Amino acid sequence: MVFLKKALLLSAASIGACAAAPVLAQQPAATTQQATIQALANGIVVRRGDVETRVTALTDDILRVRVARGGRMPEDASWAVSPEVRAQSVSVTAARDGFSTPSMRVRIDPRTGAMTVTDSAGKVITADAVDPVSLDGTAFTLRKAMPQSEHYFGMGDKTGGGLDRRGYSYVNWNTDAFGFTSSTDPIYKSIPFFIGVGAESGSYGLFLDNTHRTWFDFGHREQDVLAFGGPDGPIDYYVINGPSTAEVVRRYTDLTGKAPLVPKWSLGYQQSRYSYMSADEVRQIASRLRTDQVPTDVIWLDIDFQDRNRPFTTNPQTFPDLPGLARDMAAQGIRLVAITDLHIARVPGREYPIYEQGLRDNLYVRNAEGETYVAPVWPGPSVFPDFTDKDARTFWAGLYRDFLDAGIAGFWNDMNEPAIFETPTKTMPVDNIHHIDSDDFAERDATHAEIHNVYGMQNTRATLEGLEALRPDQRPFIMTRASYAGGQRYSVTWTGDNLSTWDHLKLAVHQLINLGLSGFSYSAADAGGFAGGPSADLLTRWFQLGAFMPIFRDHAAKDTPRAEPWVDGEQHLAIRRRFVNERYRLMPYLYGLAEQNSRTGDPIMRPIFYDYPAAVNAPCDQSMVFTVGASLLVAPSPNPESPRSYDVCLPEGGWFDYWTGLPVSDARGEEGRTRLAAGDVQGRQRGVQIVSETPRIDHMPVFIRAGTILPRQPVVQSTAFKPQGPLSLDIYPGEDCRGEIYADDETTTAHRGGAFLRQTVRCSVGANGRLTISFDERQGSFAPWWNEIAVTVHGWSGNATVGAGRDRYDATTDATARTVSFTLPDSAARGGEIRISRR
């Protein structure tokens, strides 16, 4: 893969942050003292001078490395990794210089204490550089070798450097970064986890579990050295073996937790603005969406629905009957999601009893003097629940009762970096005091310097705990702006206050891909851009890409041009509606990927090399290309503002054009439109197939992998409405031909008890081109919405007969589309085989 390299432009905030990190060229000289190695049942202890390093194997493929200052190990506690996971252990095979598991080998250089981790064949996974551990008071720096062929991904939604992190440096400090640019750092989230992807060595992951203001440098300040560290906190990190990127992500989510299955409606189109100013305006927006037949599942309520911006209130003049509004929307298949910022207005007395309740029980963050911390945010002077205390989370959780009773379906935790007005740091003083009384942490006070990066995540945790307690049978939907590693257990996320520019459209793709690799499979970027106002073409392009992103929300700022689908006239509305329609047709596929993610951690939106590792070296700029699952490849221009033609490299194995259903070689009839990469031999494709694309505003190139069985459905105006007609299965024959059907009741937790339908469907091509479709036995007890299944086989030529045993099914062939189509009763697809023969 060709990754564009741009000069790193650091914002003033990031320059200051980086200046606080150690200067790598000034490392102290290595001590000459030899390292001693003590064997453990699950690893080793390495002692060198007053530094003790404990390397243990949680599993055959996950190592934990902890470093003790002065021989004293830090507290064994974590906001990201549960006690049960940290307690995992496997026995290892001891060696004189380290140990091995069945898939990894750890070696320690006794002269330097440097650690090298290899796979079982001796291929290096990661290796320490010279002077691997440097301590300076409470601060620390760790240094690893950085092979020239290695690329780096993850780190959440960090900007700077495009998709690849190599050559750039980053600081983890959750920041309210309104109007951030492609070089702004830090921004809203801190996920100190990266994936190294090598052309030859495969992939591995590294997660530094430290909540302080840590930093990562991918060869920016010292060539061929990957360094990371922090000003304080534990030296506690995990090395995750691959060798594939997919295996790294799955194991990282084994470590930090997997996102629960979202309600299906959250995968639908979502309409928002800061703000819809009244219940009447919300009704007008809903009416227009239905009149224009733009399928929609959600309308969002931003802060102006509240009384004087006070969380958990409703403006009595503009939203006099919130339950009535929710009922009216539900009748149209639209749910309401409401914002609940974490700042509580400091209003003494009975007017706002929430404030008094938390004050009475001492549940707010304190300043350095021990008094309740007060600072200005949207409601004016405000206080802040102390979410690292379980009692404060319980207090916050209970506040959702009235909104749930009113019919609000989901919640939006914004401003939770936490954002503070009228201060140059945009946040709390680092010497504010939090009380930790949670999980397996020792009960104690901690400064905001330690808690800052997990404050937003613990806010979403409190929200989730409330929704689960108040509606235990319903799947919650929560969106957050700030989070930390493992936050995917509690909420979905979005990239914050972006801009209406072509650069931000490109940035959105990079951010969402890297969020998916960092555990946040459910992510969004404000379609059209939050600030500035998009041109007609920019908004249309954003709709085209948004239709294939995990969460699809159109959102714009106050005092900016309107950005609803219809604002630029009928031509653009028709294009945008077509792509929203396509998202709803694909809903069975998207929902199946969501359910798969809840079990495996595989992201919905993926870089092309996730499932096709050889794509790392493809001779095209694929920085904007992504896949939806393994089967659907979306290929926008790497320069989306440009009308120039560009090349798309399709991995080997064969592809179909999604829109025509034809094999790519047939769908591109003009001479020179497709060609094989250099090195291919006649009669057999090796490597990639290169397709030339010329941008046009009504089209987005999308391809389907040969070997895919793709479930789709008729278009509905909301997931609340039952599709009218059969479930569709589009079959694109090829190697390892398969697909999966998944269904459940879409909103409750009954699927956890077996109330689901999961079925694998396969296909194979036999003698004389005969195609066999095999339906595995169904799992689960759920009865689906469909009674029939409409099958379309692509790439077919000639007539066809379709049968199963003695049963025959009417088939229709289309020579132009190269398809054969037929419809089965659902009973015929519950197990067994269907054969399609040429005649």
C-alpha positions in Angstrom: 0.0 0.0 0.0 1.3 3.5 -0.8 0.9 5.8 2.2 1.2 9.5 1.5 3.7 11.2 3.8 3.2 14.8 4.6 5.3 17.1 6.8 4.2 17.0 10.4 2.6 20.3 11.4 2.2 20.5 15.2 -0.4 22.7 16.8 0.8 24.9 19.6 -0.8 22.5 22.1 1.0 19.5 20.6 4.3 21.3 20.5 4.0 22.0 24.2 3.0 18.5 24.9 5.9 17.0 22.9 8.3 19.4 24.6 7.4 17.8 27.9 8.5 14.4 26.7 12.1 13.2 27.1 14.5 14.2 24.3 15.5 10.8 22.9 18.9 11.9 21.8 19.9 12.7 25.4 19.4 9.2 26.9 21.7 8.3 29.7 24.4 5.8 29.0 23.6 2.2 29.6 24.7 0.7 32.9 27.3 -2.0 32.6 25.6 -4.2 35.2 24.6 -7.6 34.0 20.9 -8.6 34.1 19.8 -11.6 36.1 16.8 -13.7 35.1 14.5 -15.5 37.4 12.1 -18.1 36.0 8.4 -18.0 36.8 5.8 -20.6 36.0 4.2 -18.1 33.5 7.3 -15.9 32.6 10.4 -14.3 34.0 11.6 -11.5 36.3 14.6 -9.6 35.0 16.7 -7.5 37.5 19.3 -5.0 36.4 20.5 -2.5 38.8 17.4 -1.1 40.7 15.1 -1.8 37.7 13.0 -5.0 37.9 11.0 -6.1 34.8 8.3 -8.8 35.0 7.3 -10.4 31.7 4.4 -12.9 31.9 2.2 -14.7 29.4 -1.5 -14.2 29.8 -2.1 -16.4 26.8 0.2 -18.0 24.2 -0.1 -14.8 22.2 -0.4 -12.0 24.8 2.5 -10.9 27.0 2.3 -8.4 29.9 5.4 -6.4 30.7 5.6 -4.5 34.0 8.6 -2.5 35.2 9.2 -1.7 38.9 11.0 1.5 40.1 13.3 0.7 43.0 12.1 -2.9 43.0 8.5 -2.0 43.8 5.8 -3.0 41.3 3.0 -0.5 40.6 -0.6 -1.3 41.7 -2.0 -4.2 39.7 -5.2 -2.4 38.7 -6.6 -1.0 35.4 -9.6 0.9 33.9 -9.0 -0.9 30.6 -8.3 -4.5 31.4 -10.6 -6.4 33.8 -9.2 -8.3 36.9 -10.3 -11.5 35.3 -8.3 -10.9 32.2 -5.2 -9.7 34.0 -5.4 -12.9 36.1 -5.1 -15.1 33.1 -1.9 -17.1 32.9 -0.4 -19.9 30.9 2.6 -22.1 31.7 5.7 -21.3 29.7 8.9 -23.3 28.8 11.9 -21.8 30.6 15.1 -21.0 28.8 18.4 -19.7 30.1 17.8 -16.3 28.5 14.0 -16.2 28.7 11.0 -18.4 27.9 8.7 -19.5 25.2 5.0 -20.3 24.6 3.8 -22.4 21.7 3.7 -19.3 19.4 6.2 -16.8 21.0 9.7 -16.7 22.3 11.1 -14.1 24.7 14.8 -13.5 24.9 16.7 -11.2 27.3 20.2 -9.8 26.5 22.0 -10.2 29.8 24.4 -7.4 29.0 21.8 -4.7 28.3 18.5 -6.2 29.6 17.0 -5.7 26.2 14.1 -7.9 25.3 13.4 -9.4 21.9 10.1 -11.2 21.1 10.0 -13.6 18.2 7.5 -16.0 16.8 8.1 -19.7 17.1 10.1 -19.7 13.8 12.4 -17.0 15.1 10.9 -14.1 13.1 11.1 -10.9 15.2 7.8 -9.5 16.4 9.3 -6.6 18.4 12.7 -5.8 19.8 14.0 -3.3 22.3 16.4 -0.6 21.0 19.6 0.5 22.8 18.8 1.8 26.4 15.3 0.3 26.3 14.2 1.7 29.6 15.0 5.2 30.8 13.8 6.6 34.2 13.8 10.2 35.2 12.1 10.7 38.5 8.5 9.6 37.9 8.9 10.0 34.1 9.9 7.1 31.8 10.8 6.4 28.2 10.7 3.0 26.5 12.5 2.5 23.2 11.9 -0.2 20.5 13.6 -0.9 17.2 11.6 0.3 14.2 12.1 -1.8 11.1 12.1 0.2 7.8 9.4 -1.9 6.3 6.9 -1.5 9.2 3.8 0.7 9.2 1.8 1.7 12.2 -1.9 2.1 12.8 -4.4 2.5 15.6 -4.1 5.2 18.3 -7.8 5.9 18.0 -8.9 8.9 16.0 -5.6 10.7 16.1 -4.9 13.1 13.2 -1.6 13.9 11.7 0.1 11.6 9.2 -3.0 10.3 7.5 -3.8 6.6 7.9 -0.2 5.5 8.7 1.4 6.7 12.0 5.0 6.2 10.9 7.1 9.3 11.1 4.9 11.2 13.5 4.5 11.7 17.2 1.4 12.0 19.4 0.3 13.0 22.9 -2.5 11.3 24.8 -4.5 14.1 26.5 -8.3 14.2 25.9 -8.9 17.7 24.5 -11.9 19.7 23.3 -10.5 20.4 19.9 -13.3 22.3 18.1 -12.3 22.8 14.4 -9.3 20.5 14.6 -7.3 20.1 11.5 -5.4 17.1 10.0 -2.3 18.2 12.0 -4.0 18.9 15.4 -2.8 16.8 18.3 -4.0 16.0 20.9 -7.8 15.7 20.3 -10.7 14.0 22.0 -9.6 10.5 22.8 -6.6 8.7 24.3 -6.1 5.1 23.1 -2.4 4.2 23.7 -2.5 1.2 21.4 -0.9 0.7 18.0 -0.6 -2.1 15.5 2.7 -2.6 13.7 2.2 -4.0 10.2 5.2 -5.3 8.3 5.5 -6.4 4.8 7.3 -9.6 5.8 6.9 -10.0 9.5 3.2 -9.8 9.8 1.4 -7.7 12.5 1.6 -7.3 16.2 0.1 -4.9 18.8 1.3 -2.9 21.8 -0.9 -1.4 24.4 0.5 0.9 27.1 -2.0 0.8 30.0 -1.2 4.2 31.6 -3.8 6.9 31.9 -1.4 9.9 32.4 -0.4 12.2 29.6 1.6 9.6 27.7 3.3 10.1 24.3 4.2 7.9 21.3 6.9 8.7 18.7 7.0 6.6 15.6 10.5 7.6 14.3 9.7 11.3 14.3 12.6 12.5 16.6 14.9 9.5 16.3 15.2 7.6 13.1 14.5 3.8 13.3 13.3 4.1 16.9 9.8 3.7 18.2 9.6 5.4 21.6 6.8 5.9 24.1 6.6 7.0 27.6 4.9 9.3 30.2 5.4 11.8 33.0 4.2 9.4 35.7 2.1 6.3 36.3 2.8 2.6 35.8 5.1 1.1 33.2 2.6 -1.6 32.2 2.2 -2.7 28.6 1.1 -5.7 26.6 2.6 -7.2 23.5 0.0 -8.9 21.3 1.1 -11.4 18.6 -0.6 -11.7 15.2 0.6 -12.6 12.8 -2.4 -11.1 11.0 -3.8 -7.7 11.8 -7.2 -9.3 12.4 -5.7 -11.6 15.0 -4.1 -8.6 16.8 -7.4 -6.7 16.9 -9.3 -9.8 18.1 -6.8 -10.3 20.9 -6.7 -6.6 21.8 -10.5 -6.8 22.3 -10.1 -10.0 24.2 -7.8 -7.9 26.5 -9.9 -4.6 26.7 -13.4 -5.9 26.0 -15.7 -6.2 23.0 -18.4 -3.7 22.1 -21.8 -5.2 22.9 -24.3 -5.6 20.0 -26.1 -2.3 19.4 -29.8 -2.0 18.7 -30.4 -2.3 15.0 -31.9 1.1 14.7 -28.6 2.7 15.5 -27.3 1.4 12.2 -29.9 3.4 10.3 -29.6 7.0 9.0 -29.5 9.6 11.8 -30.5 13.3 11.4 -29.1 16.0 13.8 -28.3 19.6 14.2 -27.0 21.9 16.9 -29.9 22.5 17.6 -33.4 21.7 16.5 -34.9 24.5 18.6 -38.4 23.2 19.3 -40.6 20.2 19.2 -42.4 21.7 16.2 -39.1 21.9 14.3 -38.4 18.3 15.1 -41.8 17.4 13.7 -41.1 19.4 10.6 -37.8 17.7 10.0 -39.4 14.3 10.5 -42.2 15.2 8.1 -39.8 16.4 5.4 -37.7 13.2 5.8 -40.8 11.1 5.3 -42.1 13.2 2.4 -38.8 13.0 0.6 -38.6 9.3 1.4 -35.2 9.4 3.0 -35.1 6.4 5.3 -34.4 7.6 8.9 -34.2 6.0 12.3 -33.1 8.8 14.6 -33.4 12.5 15.2 -31.0 14.0 17.8 -31.8 16.6 20.4 -28.8 18.9 21.1 -28.5 21.1 24.2 -31.2 23.6 23.3 -34.0 21.2 24.1 -32.9 21.7 27.8 -34.0 24.4 30.3 -31.2 26.9 30.3 -28.7 24.2 29.2 -29.1 22.3 32.4 -28.7 18.5 31.9 -31.7 16.3 32.6 -34.2 19.2 32.1 -36.5 20.1 29.3 -37.3 23.6 28.0 -41.0 24.0 29.0 -41.7 26.6 26.3 -40.1 24.9 23.3 -40.4 21.2 24.3 -43.5 21.3 26.5 -44.4 17.6 26.0 -41.3 15.4 25.5 -43.3 12.1 26.0 -45.8 13.3 23.4 -43.0 14.2 20.9 -41.4 10.8 21.4 -44.7 9.0 20.8 -45.3 11.1 17.6 -41.8 10.2 16.3 -42.2 6.5 17.2 -45.3 6.4 15.1 -43.2 7.4 12.1 -40.4 4.9 13.0 -38.1 7.6 14.4 -36.4 7.5 17.8 -35.0 10.4 19.8 -31.5 10.5 21.1 -30.9 13.3 23.7 -27.7 14.9 24.9 -26.8 14.6 28.6 -23.6 16.6 29.3 -21.8 15.7 32.5 -21.6 19.2 33.9 -24.3 19.8 36.6 -25.4 23.5 37.0 -24.5 24.9 40.4 -28.0 26.1 41.3 -28.6 25.9 45.1 -32.1 25.3 46.4 -35.1 23.4 45.0 -35.0 24.8 41.5 -32.5 22.2 40.3 -32.4 19.4 42.9 -29.9 17.4 41.0 -27.1 19.7 42.2 -28.1 19.5 45.8 -28.4 15.7 45.8 -24.8 15.3 44.6 -23.5 18.0 46.9 -25.1 16.4 49.9 -23.4 13.1 49.2 -20.0 14.6 48.3 -20.1 13.2 44.8 -18.3 15.9 42.8 -14.7 16.4 41.8 -12.8 18.6 44.3 -10.1 21.3 43.7 -6.7 21.1 45.2 -7.9 22.6 48.5 -10.5 19.9 48.8 -13.6 22.0 48.0 -16.1 21.2 45.3 -14.6 22.3 42.0 -16.8 24.8 40.1 -16.1 26.0 36.6 -18.1 27.5 33.7 -19.6 25.4 30.9 -22.9 25.6 29.0 -25.1 26.2 32.0 -22.7 28.7 33.6 -21.0 27.8 36.9 -21.1 24.0 37.1 -19.9 21.0 39.1 -18.7 17.6 37.9 -19.6 14.1 39.1 -16.6 12.1 40.3 -17.1 9.1 38.1 -14.1 7.1 39.5 -16.3 6.7 42.6 -18.9 4.0 42.3 -21.4 6.0 44.4 -21.0 9.0 42.0 -21.7 6.6 39.1 -24.8 5.3 40.8 -26.0 8.9 41.4 -25.5 9.7 37.7 -27.1 6.4 36.5 -30.3 7.2 38.4 -30.8 10.5 36.6 -31.9 8.7 33.4 -35.2 7.4 34.7 -37.4 10.3 33.7 -35.9 10.5 30.2 -36.4 6.8 29.7 -40.0 7.0 30.9 -40.5 9.9 28.4 -39.5 7.6 25.6 -36.0 8.8 24.8 -34.2 5.9 23.1 -30.5 6.8 23.4 -28.1 9.3 25.0 -25.2 11.5 24.0 -22.4 12.1 26.5 -20.6 15.2 25.1 -18.1 17.7 26.6 -16.6 14.9 28.7 -12.8 15.4 28.1 -13.9 17.3 30.4 -14.3 20.6 28.5 -14.1 23.7 30.6 -14.7 27.3 29.4 -12.6 30.4 30.1 -9.3 28.5 30.7 -6.3 28.2 28.3 -6.0 24.5 29.0 -9.7 23.9 28.0 -10.0 21.5 30.9 -9.7 21.0 34.7 -6.5 21.8 36.7 -4.3 18.8 36.9 -4.2 19.1 40.7 -8.0 18.6 41.1 -8.8 15.7 43.3 -10.8 12.5 42.4 -11.8 9.8 44.7 -11.1 6.2 43.5 -13.4 3.7 44.9 -14.1 1.2 42.1 -13.1 -2.2 40.7 -9.9 -3.6 42.2 -8.2 -0.3 42.8 -7.1 0.5 46.3 -9.4 3.2 47.7 -7.6 6.5 47.5 -7.5 10.0 46.2 -5.9 10.7 42.8 -5.1 13.9 40.9 -6.8 14.9 37.7 -3.4 14.3 36.0 -4.0 10.6 36.5 -7.8 10.5 35.9 -8.2 13.0 33.0 -7.9 10.5 30.2 -10.4 8.1 31.7 -12.9 10.6 33.0 -15.0 10.6 29.8 -14.9 6.8 29.7 -16.1 6.5 33.3 -18.9 9.0 32.4 -20.1 6.6 29.7 -19.7 3.7 32.0 -22.1 5.4 34.5 -24.6 6.1 31.8 -24.5 2.5 30.7 -24.9 1.2 34.2 -27.9 3.4 34.6 -29.6 2.3 31.4 -28.9 -1.4 32.1 -30.3 -1.0 35.6 -33.4 0.9 34.5 -34.1 -1.0 31.3 -32.3 -4.4 31.8 -34.0 -6.0 28.8 -33.2 -3.3 26.3 -29.9 -2.7 24.5 -28.5 0.7 25.3 -27.3 3.2 22.8 -24.7 5.8 24.1 -22.4 8.0 22.1 -19.4 9.7 23.6 -16.8 12.2 22.4 -14.0 11.4 24.9 -12.8 7.9 25.9 -9.8 5.7 26.7 -8.8 2.2 25.8 -11.6 -0.3 26.5 -14.3 2.5 26.2 -15.9 0.4 23.5 -17.5 -1.6 26.2 -19.7 1.3 27.2 -20.4 3.4 24.1 -20.1 4.2 20.4 -18.1 7.3 19.5 -17.7 10.0 16.9 -14.7 12.2 15.9 -16.0 15.5 17.4 -16.3 18.9 15.9 -14.9 18.5 12.4 -15.0 20.9 9.5 -16.9 21.1 6.2 -13.8 20.6 4.0 -12.6 18.0 1.6 -9.6 17.4 3.8 -12.0 16.5 6.7 -13.9 14.1 4.4 -10.6 12.3 3.8 -9.6 12.6 7.5 -12.9 11.0 8.5 -12.1 7.8 6.6 -8.6 7.6 8.3 -10.0 8.3 11.7 -12.8 5.7 11.5 -10.5 3.0 10.2 -8.0 3.6 13.0 -10.8 3.7 15.6 -12.0 0.3 14.3 -8.5 -1.0 14.7 -8.4 0.4 18.2 -11.5 -1.5 19.4 -14.1 1.2 18.6 -16.0 -0.6 15.8 -19.0 1.7 16.1 -17.8 5.2 15.1 -19.0 8.2 13.1 -17.8 11.5 11.7 -20.4 14.3 11.4 -21.5 13.9 7.7 -21.0 17.2 5.9 -18.7 18.6 8.6 -19.9 20.2 11.9 -18.5 23.7 11.3 -18.4 25.8 8.1 -21.1 24.5 5.8 -20.4 22.0 3.0 -20.8 22.7 -0.7 -23.4 20.6 -2.5 -20.8 18.2 -3.9 -19.0 17.8 -0.6 -22.2 16.9 1.3 -23.2 14.5 -1.5 -19.8 12.8 -1.3 -20.1 12.6 2.5 -23.5 10.9 2.1 -22.0 8.4 -0.3 -19.2 7.4 2.1 -21.4 7.8 5.2 -23.7 5.1 3.8 -20.9 2.6 4.3 -19.6 3.8 7.7 -20.5 2.1 10.9 -22.7 5.0 12.3 -24.2 7.5 9.8 -25.2 10.8 11.3 -25.7 14.1 9.5 -24.9 16.9 12.0 -24.1 20.6 11.7 -23.4 23.5 14.0 -25.6 26.4 15.0 -25.2 29.5 12.7 -24.0 27.3 9.8 -25.9 26.6 6.5 -28.5 23.8 6.8 -27.2 20.4 5.9 -30.3 18.2 5.7 -30.4 15.9 2.6 -32.7 18.2 0.6 -30.9 21.5 1.0 -29.2 21.5 -2.4 -32.1 20.6 -4.7 -33.6 17.5 -6.2 -30.6 16.3 -8.1 -28.4 16.1 -5.0 -31.3 14.8 -2.9 -31.8 12.0 -5.4 -28.2 10.9 -5.1 -28.1 11.1 -1.3 -31.4 9.2 -1.0 -30.1 6.5 -3.3 -27.1 5.9 -1.1 -29.2 6.0 2.1 -31.5 3.5 0.4 -28.6 1.3 -0.3 -27.6 1.3 3.3 -31.0 0.0 4.3 -30.9 -2.7 1.5 -27.6 -3.8 3.1 -29.0 -3.8 6.6 -28.9 -7.6 7.0 -25.2 -7.6 6.0 -24.4 -4.6 8.3 -26.3 -6.1 11.2 -24.6 -9.4 10.7 -21.2 -7.7 10.9 -22.3 -5.9 14.1 -23.2 -9.2 15.7 -19.9 -10.7 14.5 -18.0 -7.8 16.1 -19.7 -8.5 19.4 -18.2 -12.0 19.3 -14.8 -11.5 17.6 -13.9 -7.8 17.8 -13.6 -7.5 14.0 -14.4 -4.0 13.0 -17.2 -3.2 10.6 -15.1 -0.6 8.6 -11.6 -2.0 7.9 -8.4 -1.1 6.1 -8.0 -3.1 3.0 -5.0 -5.0 4.5 -7.1 -6.3 7.4 -8.4 -9.1 5.3 -6.0 -8.8 2.4 -2.5 -8.5 3.9 -0.7 -8.3 0.6 -2.5 -5.0 -0.1 0.1 -3.3 2.1 2.4 -3.4 -0.9 -0.1 -2.8 -3.7 1.0 -0.3 -6.3 -1.9 2.1 -5.8 -2.6 4.9 -3.3 -5.2 3.1 -1.1 -5.2 5.5 1.8 -9.0 6.1 1.2 -10.0 2.6 0.3 -11.8 0.6 3.0 -13.8 -2.6 3.3 -17.1 -3.1 5.0 -16.5 -6.6 6.5 -14.3 -8.7 4.3 -16.6 -8.6 1.2 -17.5 -5.1 0.3 -14.7 -2.8 -0.9 -15.4 1.0 -1.1 -12.9 2.9 -3.3 -13.2 6.7 -3.3 -10.5 8.8 -4.8 -7.4 9.3 -2.6 -7.9 13.0 -3.4 -11.7 13.3 -3.2 -11.8 17.0 -4.2 -10.1 16.2 -7.5 -11.8 15.2 -10.8 -8.7 13.3 -12.0 -8.8 9.6 -12.7 -7.2 7.2 -10.2 -6.3 3.6 -9.9 -7.9 1.1 -7.5 -5.9 -2.1 -6.7 -8.2 -5.0 -6.1 -6.7 -7.9 -4.2 -6.3 -11.2 -6.0 -9.1 -13.6 -6.1 -11.6 -11.9 -8.3 -14.1 -9.0 -7.8 -17.6 -8.0 -9.0 -18.9 -4.4 -9.6 -21.4 -3.9 -6.8 -23.7 -1.7 -8.8 -23.9 -3.8 -12.0 -23.3 -7.2 -10.5 -20.9 -8.0 -13.3 -17.4 -9.4 -12.9 -15.0 -6.4 -12.9 -13.4 -7.5 -16.2 -16.9 -7.4 -17.8 -18.2 -4.3 -16.0 -15.3 -2.2 -17.4 -15.7 -2.7 -21.1 -13.4 0.1 -22.3 -9.9 -1.0 -23.4 -7.4 -0.3 -20.7 -9.9 0.1 -17.9 -8.7 -3.0 -16.2 -5.2 -4.5 -16.2 -3.3 -7.0 -14.1 -0.3 -5.9 -12.1 3.1 -6.6 -13.5 4.3 -10.2 -13.0 1.0 -11.8 -13.7 1.1 -14.8 -16.1 -1.3 -15.7 -18.8 -4.3 -17.6 -17.7 -3.8 -17.0 -14.0 -4.0 -13.8 -12.0 -1.3 -13.2 -9.4 -1.4 -10.2 -7.2 -3.8 -7.3 -7.8 -6.1 -6.3 -10.5 -5.9 -2.5 -11.3 -9.1 -0.7 -12.2 -9.0 2.9 -13.4 -11.8 5.1 -12.1 -12.9 8.6 -13.1 -14.8 10.5 -10.4 -18.4 11.6 -11.1 -20.7 13.1 -8.5 -23.5 10.5 -8.9 -21.2 7.5 -8.4 -19.0 5.8 -5.8 -17.0 2.8 -6.8 -17.9 -0.3 -4.8 -16.8 -3.9 -5.4 -17.8 -7.3 -4.1 -15.3 -10.1 -3.5 -15.8 -13.2 -5.6 -16.9 -15.9 -3.1 -19.4 -13.6 -1.3 -23.0 -14.5 -0.5 -24.5 -11.2 0.4 -27.8 -10.9 2.4 -30.0 -7.8 1.5 -33.6 -6.7 2.1 -36.2 -4.5 0.5 -35.9 -0.8 1.4 -37.8 0.4 4.5 -38.2 3.9 5.8 -37.1 2.8 9.2 -35.8 -0.4 10.8 -38.9 -0.2 13.0 -40.9 -1.3 9.9 -40.9 -4.9 8.7 -39.5 -5.3 5.2 -42.2 -6.2 2.6 -40.9 -9.1 0.5 -38.3 -11.8 0.7 -34.8 -11.7 2.1 -32.3 -11.5 -0.8 -29.2 -13.5 -1.2 -26.8 -12.3 -4.0 -24.2 -15.0 -4.8 -20.9 -14.0 -6.4 -19.2 -17.4 -7.1 -15.5 -17.7 -6.2 -13.1 -19.5 -3.9 -14.3 -20.1 -0.3 -17.8 -19.0 -1.3 -19.9 -18.3 1.8 -22.0 -15.8 3.7 -23.9 -15.6 6.9 -27.5 -14.8 7.7 -28.2 -13.3 11.2 -31.4 -12.0 12.7 -32.9 -11.3 16.1 -35.5 -9.0 17.6 -33.1 -6.1 17.0 -33.6 -4.2 20.3 -33.6 -6.4 23.4 -31.1 -8.6 25.1 -33.0 -11.8 24.3 -30.3 -12.8 21.8 -28.0 -13.5 24.7 -30.3 -16.3 25.7 -30.5 -17.9 22.3 -33.3 -15.9 20.7 -31.4 -15.3 17.4 -31.0 -16.9 14.0 -27.6 -17.6 12.6 -27.0 -19.6 9.5 -24.0 -20.1 7.2 -24.7 -20.4 3.4 -22.0 -21.8 1.1 -21.6 -22.3 -2.7 -19.4 -24.4 -4.8 -18.9 -24.8 -8.6 -18.8 -28.4 -9.9 -18.5 -30.1 -13.2 -20.1 -28.4 -16.3 -20.4 -25.2 -14.3 -23.1 -26.6 -12.0 -23.5 -24.5 -8.9 -24.4 -26.0 -5.5 -25.8 -23.8 -2.7 -25.6 -25.3 0.7 -27.6 -24.1 3.7 -26.2 -25.1 7.1 -28.5 -25.9 9.9 -29.8 -22.8 11.6 -28.7 -21.9 15.1 -30.9 -20.2 17.7 -34.6 -20.0 18.3 -35.6 -16.8 16.6 -38.3 -16.8 13.8 -37.3 -14.4 11.0 -39.4 -11.7 9.4 -39.1 -13.2 5.9 -41.1 -16.1 4.4 -39.2 -16.4 1.2 -35.6 -16.0 0.1 -34.8 -14.5 -3.4 -31.5 -15.8 -4.8 -29.6 -14.1 -7.5 -26.4 -15.8 -8.9 -24.0 -13.4 -10.6 -21.6 -14.2 -13.4 -23.9 -16.8 -14.9 -24.2 -17.5 -18.6 -26.8 -19.6 -20.4 -30.1 -21.0 -19.2 -30.5 -22.8 -15.9 -32.6 -25.4 -14.0 -32.9 -25.1 -10.3 -33.8 -27.9 -7.9 -33.5 -29.6 -4.6 -34.2 -33.3 -4.7 -37.4 -33.7 -6.5 -38.4 -30.0 -6.0 -38.0 -27.6 -8.9 -38.0 -23.8 -8.8 -38.7 -21.4 -11.6 -35.6 -19.6 -12.7 -35.1 -16.4 -14.7 -31.9 -15.7 -16.5 -30.6 -12.3 -17.8 -27.9 -12.5 -20.4 -27.1 -8.8 -20.1 -26.7 -8.8 -16.3 -25.3 -12.4 -16.4 -27.6 -13.6 -13.6 -29.9 -16.4 -12.8 -32.6 -15.7 -10.2 -35.2 -17.7 -8.3 -37.2 -17.6 -5.1 -37.3 -20.3 -2.4 -39.8 -20.7 0.4 -38.0 -20.2 3.7 -38.6 -23.8 4.6 -36.3 -24.9 1.7 -33.4 -22.8 3.1 -33.3 -24.1 6.6 -30.8 -26.8 5.7 -29.8 -28.8 2.6 -28.7 -28.1 -0.9 -30.0 -26.3 -4.0 -28.4 -27.2 -7.3 -28.3 -24.9 -10.4 -27.4 -26.6 -13.7 -27.0 -25.4 -17.2 -29.3 -26.6 -19.8 
